[in-house]
Amino acid sequence: MATTSHFWDEWEHNYAPVGNDITLHYIDVGPRDATPVVLVHGWPDLWFGWRYQIQALSKTYRVIAPDMRGFGRSSTPQT
């Protein structure tokens, strides 16, 4: 069975500890020395909803797209 590869499979996934037992997942794509653009998803989406915009913007900009707390690979609140 063939495996399908997607352009977003090559992107860097990162995790940032931001508090007590809170970790946010984010994508960081594009030239590190470029102007940063932060894309924030709405409810009930993930960073993945921006994948086509990230692909286009990352040619010129450094694009950072987090999974907000409780979504995707970011930690879920305990209470």
Secondary structure, DSSP 8 states (H G I E B T S, - for coil): ------GGGGSEEEEEEEETTEEEEEEEES-TTS-EEE----TT--GGGGHHHHHHHTTTSEEEEE--TTSTTS-----
